[in-house]
Amino acid sequence: MLTQLIKIVGNMQSDIQGMQSDIQGMQSDIQGMQSDIQGMQSDIQGIKVDIQEIKADARDFKAKSEARHEAVMSQLKTLENDQDFIWEKAVRNERELGNIKRQLS
């Protein structure tokens, strides 16, 4: 019976040593995962900075685009006003020519 007890204790001792090595392996895996997580966090911070820069560039582009749009619209309005003026003058001149033709005939 004593030999059986010694045998059982020996088996338990070897099982405990196996579990301890497994635990040490898991601890090293956890440390590796923690370092990976820290690396990913720094990558995420870099991505956030890049996104902020892209947003700032988009805002600048939008402002420039809006300014260009306003300039083009202003030029188009000027051209429209010029065209209306020219049409009015042309109509006035045509009327006067028509009146002169009637007077001469």
HURA-V523553 format. One record per backbone hydrogen bond with DSSP energy under -0.5 kcal/mol. NH is the residue of the N-H (numbers start at 0). CO is the residue of the C=O. If there is no record, write none. Layout:
BEGIN
NH_CO + NH_CO
END
This chain:
BEGIN
4_0 + 5_1 + 6_2 + 7_3 + 8_4 + 9_5 + 10_6 + 11_7 + 12_8 + 13_9 + 14_10 + 15_11 + 16_12 + 17_13 + 18_14 + 19_15 + 20_16 + 21_17 + 22_18 + 23_19 + 24_20 + 25_21 + 26_22 + 27_23 + 28_24 + 29_25 + 30_26 + 31_27 + 32_28 + 33_29 + 34_30 + 35_31 + 36_32 + 37_33 + 38_34 + 39_35 + 40_36 + 41_37 + 42_38 + 43_39 + 44_40 + 45_41 + 46_42 + 47_43 + 48_44 + 49_45 + 50_46 + 51_47 + 52_48 + 53_49 + 54_50 + 55_51 + 56_52 + 57_53 + 58_54 + 59_55 + 60_56 + 61_57 + 62_58 + 63_59 + 64_60 + 65_61 + 66_62 + 67_63 + 68_64 + 69_65 + 70_66 + 71_67 + 72_68 + 73_69 + 74_70 + 75_71 + 76_72 + 77_73 + 78_74 + 79_75 + 80_76 + 81_77 + 82_78 + 83_79 + 84_80 + 85_81 + 86_82 + 87_83 + 88_84 + 89_85 + 90_86 + 91_87 + 92_88 + 93_89 + 94_90 + 95_91 + 96_92 + 97_93 + 98_94 + 99_95 + 100_96 + 101_97 + 102_98 + 103_99 + 104_100
END
